[in-house]
């Protein structure tokens, strides 16, 4: 989600922004927000289950993942928030929190640490884990400038929990029928085509995706006709087109998407996590909105391809929560694409493009020092 820059933001402002950064209200989690130069604007958001951080096997990998994401972002500091229920350990007894702080101590300074424990919100000293400053009630978040800014922008409220990331609103039945007919006709047309005509179909589908990504990036409230949504959904049932749609949302994609659609290449550098420049930020909200509209207008049993593609895009953006939920939803549908299983396995193994690049860079630095 896009988060507005709040001049003179307080700690409460940052805490209020986190559900908008994630897209849902976190629970039993540790969340880190990258603070970016020149004046500590909010950057990438990282989240992990507290239970996972406290696990002897998974905890060190999660803590390393947090540090790697912040290094890859060139963050000037990290704003940490722990979300815990009253029956979880206090902050000073939380082994997972201590593990994360130790990892960050070697890489990126913790500028602030807040604890949302048992319905009470307070700031903690990152070194001693003891409370500092005032105790705040959750209702105080409603009066922050972040909440006022999002209300003024008309931003939809964050979803109630992580599982809701793979839930889609009901849409008008007639609109859904129009989208379904357009999707079936497009797929039937593709199936009846020869090789040359299929290439043309793929290029036309790719152009349609690009057109609407750019249109929604410029005008987020622009209405999308159900027939268009059906055609966009049909494109994702074909693997080369699906790969091209993902590539089109990457930085410096150049002609790679068209070459994928034409079947001229397999996996180009733009889709190699170690080489790619990553996802194009200006497409973030537009991509989310378009995928969600496409999926909402599909019958639940026909959503596998779109869900799997959406999960892959979220993985590229480092959004493990959404990628995992969407991939699991895709795998629950008939005939899920292989990318859904790949996205889920990557999330579960804590493998993301940002961390792969950070680890590769660290290895190169180690070799250089040794030489």
C-alpha positions as CSV (number, residue, x, y, z in Angstrom):
1,X,0.0,0.0,0.0
2,X,1.1,3.6,-0.6
3,X,1.7,5.6,2.6
4,X,1.8,9.4,2.5
5,X,4.8,11.2,3.9
6,X,3.8,12.8,7.2
7,X,5.9,15.8,8.1
8,X,7.0,15.8,11.7
9,X,5.5,12.3,12.2
10,X,5.4,11.0,15.8
11,X,5.8,7.4,16.9
12,X,2.0,7.1,17.0
13,X,1.8,8.2,13.4
14,X,4.2,5.4,12.3
15,X,2.3,2.8,14.4
16,X,-0.9,4.0,12.8
17,X,0.6,3.7,9.3
18,X,1.7,0.1,9.7
19,X,-1.7,-1.6,8.9
20,X,-1.8,0.5,5.7
21,X,1.7,-0.5,4.8
22,X,0.8,-4.2,5.3
23,X,-2.7,-4.0,4.0
24,X,-4.1,-5.6,7.2
25,X,-4.0,-5.3,11.0
26,X,-1.1,-7.4,12.3
27,X,-1.3,-9.6,15.4
28,X,1.3,-11.8,17.2
29,X,3.9,-10.2,15.0
30,X,7.1,-8.2,14.9
31,X,7.0,-5.5,12.3
32,X,9.9,-3.5,11.0
33,X,9.6,-0.3,8.9
34,X,12.6,1.0,7.0
35,X,13.2,4.7,7.7
36,X,14.6,6.2,4.5
37,X,16.8,9.3,3.9
38,X,16.8,12.2,3.8
39,X,14.2,12.7,6.7
40,X,13.2,9.3,7.8
41,X,10.3,8.8,5.4
42,X,8.6,5.4,5.6
43,X,10.0,2.7,3.3
44,X,9.7,-1.1,3.0
45,X,7.7,-2.9,5.7
46,X,8.8,-6.3,7.1
47,X,6.7,-8.7,9.3
48,X,7.2,-12.0,10.9
49,X,5.1,-14.2,13.3
50,X,6.4,-13.8,16.8
51,X,6.1,-17.6,17.3
52,X,8.4,-18.1,14.3
53,X,11.0,-15.7,15.7
54,X,11.0,-17.6,19.0
55,X,11.5,-20.9,17.3
56,X,15.1,-22.1,17.7
57,X,15.4,-23.2,14.0
58,X,13.3,-20.6,12.2
59,X,14.2,-17.6,14.4
60,X,17.7,-17.0,13.2
61,X,16.7,-17.1,9.6
62,X,13.8,-14.7,10.2
63,X,16.1,-12.2,12.1
64,X,18.6,-12.4,9.3
65,X,15.8,-11.8,6.8
66,X,14.8,-8.6,8.6
67,X,18.4,-7.3,8.6
68,X,18.9,-8.2,5.0
69,X,15.7,-6.4,3.9
70,X,16.8,-3.2,5.7
71,X,20.3,-3.4,4.2
72,X,18.9,-3.9,0.7
73,X,16.7,-0.9,1.1
74,X,19.6,1.3,2.3
75,X,17.5,2.2,5.3
76,X,19.0,4.8,7.6
77,X,17.2,3.1,10.5
78,X,14.4,0.8,11.6
79,X,11.2,1.5,13.4
80,X,10.1,-1.8,15.2
81,X,6.7,-2.6,16.6
82,X,5.9,-5.8,18.5
83,X,2.2,-6.9,18.6
84,X,1.5,-9.3,21.4
85,X,-1.4,-10.6,23.4
86,X,-1.4,-10.5,27.2
87,X,-0.6,-14.2,27.4
88,X,2.6,-13.8,25.3
89,X,5.9,-13.0,27.0
90,X,6.7,-9.4,28.0
91,X,9.1,-7.6,25.7
92,X,12.1,-8.1,28.0
93,X,11.4,-11.9,28.1
94,X,10.7,-12.3,24.3
95,X,13.6,-14.3,22.8
96,X,12.4,-13.6,19.3
97,X,12.5,-9.8,19.8
98,X,16.0,-10.0,21.3
99,X,17.1,-12.1,18.3
100,X,15.8,-9.5,15.9
101,X,17.5,-6.7,17.8
102,X,20.8,-8.5,17.8
103,X,20.6,-9.0,14.0
104,X,19.8,-5.3,13.5
105,X,22.6,-4.2,15.8
106,X,25.1,-5.5,13.3
107,X,23.5,-3.8,10.3
108,X,21.0,-1.1,10.8
109,X,20.2,1.0,13.9
110,X,16.8,0.7,15.6
111,X,15.6,4.2,15.8
112,X,12.5,3.4,17.9
113,X,10.8,0.3,19.4
114,X,7.1,0.2,20.3
115,X,5.3,-2.5,22.1
116,X,1.5,-3.2,21.5
117,X,1.1,-5.7,24.3
118,X,-2.2,-6.7,25.8
119,X,-4.1,-3.7,24.4
120,X,-1.6,-1.2,25.7
121,X,0.8,0.7,23.5
122,X,4.1,2.1,24.7
123,X,7.6,3.0,23.6
124,X,10.5,0.9,24.8
125,X,14.2,1.5,25.1
126,X,15.8,-0.7,22.3
127,X,18.7,-1.5,24.5
128,X,17.1,-2.3,27.9
129,X,13.5,-3.1,26.6
130,X,12.1,-1.0,29.5
131,X,9.2,1.4,28.9
132,X,10.0,5.0,28.2
133,X,7.5,7.9,27.8
134,X,3.7,7.7,28.2
135,X,1.3,4.7,27.9
136,X,-1.1,5.0,25.0
137,X,-4.5,3.6,24.4
138,X,-5.2,2.1,20.9
139,X,-7.9,4.7,20.4
140,X,-5.3,7.4,20.3
141,X,-4.2,6.0,16.9
142,X,-7.5,7.3,15.4
143,X,-6.4,10.9,16.1
144,X,-3.1,10.7,14.3
145,X,-2.2,12.6,11.1
146,X,-1.8,9.3,9.3
147,X,-5.4,8.4,9.9
148,X,-6.6,11.9,8.9
149,X,-4.5,11.8,5.7
150,X,-5.9,8.4,4.7
151,X,-9.4,9.5,5.4
152,X,-8.9,12.6,3.2
153,X,-7.5,10.4,0.4
154,X,-10.4,8.0,0.7
155,X,-8.0,5.1,1.2
156,X,-9.8,1.8,2.0
157,X,-9.3,0.7,5.6
158,X,-6.8,-2.1,6.1
159,X,-8.2,-5.6,6.2
160,X,-9.0,-7.1,9.6
161,X,-6.4,-9.9,9.6
162,X,-3.8,-11.6,7.3
163,X,-6.2,-14.3,6.1
164,X,-8.5,-11.6,4.7
165,X,-5.8,-10.8,2.1
166,X,-7.1,-13.8,0.1
167,X,-10.7,-12.8,0.4
168,X,-12.5,-10.9,-2.3
169,X,-15.7,-8.9,-2.2
170,X,-18.9,-10.0,-3.8
171,X,-19.6,-8.1,-7.0
172,X,-22.7,-7.5,-9.1
173,X,-23.9,-10.8,-10.5
174,X,-24.5,-9.4,-14.0
175,X,-21.1,-7.9,-14.0
176,X,-19.6,-11.2,-13.0
177,X,-21.5,-13.0,-15.8
178,X,-20.3,-10.5,-18.4
179,X,-16.7,-11.0,-17.2
180,X,-17.0,-14.8,-17.2
181,X,-18.4,-14.7,-20.8
182,X,-15.6,-12.5,-22.0
183,X,-13.0,-14.8,-20.3
184,X,-14.4,-18.0,-21.8
185,X,-14.6,-16.4,-25.3
186,X,-11.0,-15.2,-25.1
187,X,-9.8,-18.6,-23.9
188,X,-11.8,-20.4,-26.7
189,X,-10.4,-18.0,-29.3
190,X,-6.9,-18.8,-28.1
191,X,-7.4,-22.5,-28.1
192,X,-8.8,-22.5,-31.7
193,X,-5.9,-20.4,-33.0
194,X,-2.7,-21.5,-34.8
195,X,0.7,-20.6,-33.5
196,X,1.0,-17.3,-35.2
197,X,-2.4,-16.2,-34.1
198,X,-1.6,-17.2,-30.5
199,X,1.4,-14.9,-30.5
200,X,-0.9,-12.1,-31.6
201,X,-3.3,-13.0,-28.8
202,X,-0.6,-12.9,-26.2
203,X,0.8,-9.6,-27.4
204,X,-2.7,-8.1,-27.4
205,X,-3.4,-9.4,-23.9
206,X,-0.1,-8.0,-22.6
207,X,-0.9,-4.6,-24.1
208,X,-4.3,-4.7,-22.4
209,X,-2.6,-5.4,-19.0
210,X,-0.1,-2.6,-19.5
211,X,-2.8,-0.2,-20.6
212,X,-4.8,-0.7,-17.4
213,X,-1.8,-0.7,-15.1
214,X,-0.8,2.7,-16.4
215,X,-4.4,3.9,-16.3
216,X,-5.0,2.9,-12.7
217,X,-1.5,4.2,-11.7
218,X,-2.6,7.6,-13.1
219,X,-6.3,7.5,-12.0
220,X,-6.8,4.9,-9.2
221,X,-10.6,5.3,-9.3
222,X,-11.0,4.7,-13.0
223,X,-13.8,2.1,-13.6
224,X,-12.8,-1.1,-15.4
225,X,-15.5,-2.7,-17.6
226,X,-16.3,-6.3,-16.7
227,X,-15.6,-7.4,-20.3
228,X,-12.1,-6.0,-19.9
229,X,-11.7,-7.8,-16.6
230,X,-12.7,-11.0,-18.2
231,X,-10.1,-10.6,-21.0
232,X,-7.4,-9.7,-18.4
233,X,-8.3,-12.9,-16.5
234,X,-8.1,-15.0,-19.6
235,X,-4.6,-13.8,-20.3
236,X,-3.4,-15.4,-17.0
237,X,-4.5,-18.9,-18.0
238,X,-1.6,-19.0,-20.5
239,X,1.9,-19.4,-19.0
240,X,3.9,-17.2,-21.5
241,X,1.3,-14.4,-21.2
242,X,1.4,-14.8,-17.4
243,X,5.2,-14.5,-17.4
244,X,5.0,-11.5,-19.6
245,X,2.4,-9.7,-17.4
246,X,4.7,-10.2,-14.4
247,X,7.8,-9.0,-16.4
248,X,5.9,-5.9,-17.5
249,X,5.6,-4.8,-13.9
250,X,9.4,-4.9,-13.3
251,X,11.9,-2.1,-13.4
252,X,13.8,-1.7,-16.7
253,X,11.6,-4.4,-18.4
254,X,12.4,-3.0,-21.8
255,X,11.2,-5.5,-24.5
256,X,11.5,-8.5,-22.3
257,X,7.7,-8.9,-21.8
258,X,7.1,-8.9,-25.6
259,X,9.8,-11.4,-26.1
260,X,8.3,-13.7,-23.5
261,X,4.9,-13.4,-25.1
262,X,6.4,-14.3,-28.5
263,X,8.2,-17.3,-26.9
264,X,11.6,-16.1,-27.9
265,X,13.1,-16.4,-24.4
266,X,12.6,-18.5,-21.2
267,X,13.6,-16.7,-18.0
268,X,15.1,-13.3,-18.8
269,X,17.3,-11.3,-16.4
270,X,14.4,-9.1,-15.5
271,X,12.8,-12.2,-13.8
272,X,16.1,-13.4,-12.2
273,X,16.0,-12.4,-8.5
274,X,19.8,-12.1,-8.4
275,X,20.0,-9.8,-11.5
276,X,16.6,-8.0,-11.6
277,X,16.1,-4.4,-10.4
278,X,12.8,-5.6,-8.9
279,X,9.2,-4.5,-9.0
280,X,8.3,-1.0,-10.4
281,X,7.0,0.9,-7.3
282,X,4.6,3.1,-9.3
283,X,2.6,0.0,-10.2
284,X,2.1,-1.1,-6.6
285,X,-1.5,0.1,-5.9
286,X,-2.6,-0.2,-9.5
287,X,-1.4,-3.8,-9.7
288,X,-3.2,-4.7,-6.4
289,X,-6.4,-3.0,-7.5
290,X,-6.4,-4.6,-11.0
291,X,-5.7,-8.2,-9.7
292,X,-8.4,-7.9,-7.0
293,X,-11.0,-6.7,-9.5
294,X,-10.1,-9.5,-12.0
295,X,-10.3,-12.2,-9.3
296,X,-13.5,-10.8,-7.7
297,X,-15.2,-11.1,-11.1
298,X,-14.1,-14.7,-11.6
299,X,-16.0,-17.8,-10.4
300,X,-14.1,-19.1,-7.3
301,X,-13.2,-22.4,-9.0
302,X,-11.6,-20.5,-11.9
303,X,-9.3,-18.2,-9.9
304,X,-6.2,-20.4,-9.6
305,X,-4.2,-18.7,-12.4
306,X,-4.9,-15.2,-11.3
307,X,-4.3,-16.0,-7.6
308,X,-1.0,-17.7,-8.5
309,X,0.1,-14.8,-10.6
310,X,-0.9,-12.2,-7.9
311,X,1.0,-14.3,-5.3
312,X,4.1,-14.2,-7.5
313,X,3.9,-10.4,-7.9
314,X,3.5,-10.0,-4.1
315,X,6.5,-12.3,-3.6
316,X,8.6,-10.1,-5.9
317,X,7.5,-7.1,-3.8
318,X,8.6,-8.8,-0.6
319,X,5.1,-9.1,0.8
320,X,5.3,-12.6,2.3
321,X,2.0,-12.5,4.1
322,X,0.0,-11.7,1.0
323,X,2.1,-14.0,-1.2
324,X,1.5,-16.9,1.2
325,X,-2.2,-16.4,1.6
326,X,-2.8,-15.9,-2.1
327,X,-0.7,-19.0,-3.1
328,X,-2.5,-21.2,-0.6
329,X,-5.8,-20.0,-2.0
330,X,-4.6,-20.8,-5.5
331,X,-3.6,-24.3,-4.5
332,X,-7.1,-24.9,-3.1
333,X,-8.5,-24.3,-6.6
334,X,-8.7,-26.8,-9.4
335,X,-5.7,-26.9,-11.7
336,X,-3.4,-24.5,-9.9
337,X,-0.4,-23.2,-11.8
338,X,3.1,-24.3,-10.7
339,X,4.0,-20.7,-9.8
340,X,1.6,-20.9,-6.9
341,X,3.4,-23.8,-5.3
342,X,6.8,-22.1,-6.0
343,X,5.6,-18.9,-4.4
344,X,4.4,-20.7,-1.3
345,X,7.5,-22.8,-1.0
346,X,9.7,-19.6,-1.3
347,X,7.7,-17.8,1.3
348,X,7.9,-20.7,3.7
349,X,11.6,-21.0,3.2
350,X,12.0,-17.2,3.7
351,X,13.4,-16.8,0.1
352,X,12.7,-13.4,-1.4
353,X,14.4,-11.4,-4.1
354,X,15.6,-8.8,-1.7
355,X,17.3,-11.3,0.6
356,X,18.8,-13.3,-2.2
357,X,20.4,-10.1,-3.5
358,X,21.6,-9.1,-0.1
359,X,23.1,-12.5,0.6
360,X,24.8,-12.5,-2.9
361,X,26.2,-9.0,-2.2
362,X,27.5,-10.1,1.2
363,X,29.2,-13.1,-0.4
364,X,30.9,-10.9,-2.9
365,X,32.1,-8.6,-0.2
366,X,33.5,-11.6,1.8
367,X,35.4,-12.8,-1.3
368,X,36.7,-9.4,-2.0
369,X,38.0,-9.0,1.6
370,X,39.6,-12.4,1.5
371,X,41.4,-11.5,-1.8
